[in-house]
Amino acid sequence: MFRTHTCGLLNASMIGKEVSLAGWVHARRDHGNLIFIDLRDRWGLTQLVFNPETNPSVHDKAEKLRSEFVISIKGKVRHRPAGTENPKIVTGEVEVVAEELEILNESPTPPFEIAGGSDVSEEIRLKYRFLDLRRQELQESLKFRYDVTRVARDYLHSLDFIEVETPYLTKSTPEGARDFLVPSRLSPGTFYALPQSPQLFKQLLMVAGYDRYFQLARCFRDEDLRADRQPEHTQIDMEMSFAAEEDIMKVVEGMTASIFEKLLKKKIPLPFRRIPYEQAIAHYGSDKPDLRFDMLLEDVTDEHRGIGFKIFAEAVERGARIKALVFPTPEGKDFSRKDFDELTRYLGELGALGLVWIKVKRGGEVESPVAKFYEPERLSNLIKRVDARAGNIIFMIADENIRASTLLGALRVHLAQSFLAIPKDRFELCWVTDFPLFEWSEEEKRYVACHHPFTSPREVDLSMLESAPEKTKARAYDLILNGAEIGGGSIRIHRKDVQEKVFKALQLSSKDAEEKFGFLLKALSFGAPPHGGIALGLDRLVTLLLGKDSIREVIAFPKTQKGTCLMTEAPSHVSPKQLKELHLKAGGA
């Protein structure tokens, strides 16, 4: 046996016992003739002692040990000498006096210390990810990720869900993002696509009568990456038959509450708050509202009709809206002109044409470059309208309704992140509901699906699919945690005629619909039950629960923002022979 115990297990109850341990040399200290080694494995650290007086040959071998050598030892457990105990670790009361030592493998000097590593560039860490993953912080993150999936599985199992795997090699269908394509060797000129989600297959499982399905699904999207995106990600995917929105929300709330309670020891109130999409945009400037702080947006358009401030007055005449945000300046912070210029520049990079600010002082006095354009009564009414107090700053933007809200919503989050002390262990969840079914795409000059083309419209809106698609509401719902979307779902279309109408509203011809989704339309014609579901992004959920800044910190082998793996150097060129077998030619430079 390599080991009888792991390195995080030994304690005072095992004094005098002979044990075998195996792991990595975490640290090495020479105290005169004595050599101390901290031996590390996944479970923790154990201190080893090599004494030349009790075992000279083993001590001599220990002289060769260096950081990250892999070793196994046998020895006896004893108390650490008084005053040398380490209460920070489980094994801190004891040490093992080594009687045998075997060096299982050596290691060159690592490019960074495994015990530290936090100040190492991410590029180096990703290049040597197999070493980076030895760090305690990452091991704890991946263990927590596993615990989340374990709790989710157990909870769904208790509700009679069954786990079903769906294909990785499937048909390319337009679902929003660009597909990763896989050429077929056996059918030259044709391609599989890696699934953007298991969407159609889980719907087919409902048609097949499986009633309650879930899966830890791998999903692939060939899109431009951001800090919180990866070309491949994992989602907790589920679908239910004979279920309405509240049925699915109740299941997800119970599962989420179970994760919080069992892993974070936190009880979260149920049910989660429901916020209609239009209200979320109007009050928070986002369909992913962060509820950890207040600062609601206000519409102050009426307060600016006919005002002497021409920029706002003319904007109102054009049909624009004036949106306001009151920021409670933290104690000790006095915004300067430079601060306001930086905020204006920040919003300008997002497309804002300008930012108006009014600083409210004690006694009702104000400071603002535009104060001279306001009659005293107008200014007083504005301050009362938004309930601004002494020390507050009123920020205002004039633009088209949703655009004004989203720009000011971005400022709301930016101010909170920059100046408010938001506790990292505070979690606020909500559902955003009643989304539009379609949105206009300027690039494609047509309506596109806000979620995906299989989302059901509300029953009362079916008649508007052709006459007023922009007014049609979706039976869709997003789960939001601390201003980030962690899940999105909907009630699906279960009738063939309705699905065909939605395809028509999306300007998908009957021929194209049949070619791309013929199998789905056929399935819907064979007694498909009402059904719906949701997918929760596992990577993002774990990132938020652990308070990490990047999802790369909770993924074992992540890609960079350019979609490359620095460790394996993927993507890479393949041999001419492989290309010939696939009837392909390499492009590019």
Secondary structure, 3 states (H helix, E strand, C coil): CCCCCCCCCCCHHHCCCEEEEEEEEEEEEEECCEEEEEEEECCEEEEEEECCCCCHHHHHHHCCCCCCCEEEEEEEEEECCCCCCCCCCCCCCEEEEEEEEEEEECCCCCCCCCCCCCCCCHHHHHHCHHHHCCCHHHHHHHHHHHHHHHHHHHHHHHCCCEECCCCCCECCCCCCCCCEEEECCCCCCCEEEECCCCHHHHHHHHHCCCCEEEEEEEEECCCCCCCCCCCEEEEEEEEEECCCHHHHHHHHHHHHHHHHHHHCCCCCCCCCEEEEHHHHHHHHCCCCCCCCCCCCCEECCHHHCCCCCHHHHHHHHCCCEEEEEEEECCCCCCCCHHHHHHHHHHHHHCCCCCCEEEEECHHHCEECCCHHHCCHHHHHHHHHHCCCCCCEEEEEEEECHHHHHHHHHHHHHHHHHHHCCCCCCCCCEEEEECCECEEEECCCCEEEECCCCCECECHHHCCHHHHCHHHCEECEEEEEECCEEEEEEEEECCCHHHHHHHHHHCCCCHHHHHHHHHHHHHHHCCCCCCEEEEEEEHHHHHHHHHCCCCHHHHCCCCCCCCCCECCCCECCCCCHHHHHHCCCCCCCC
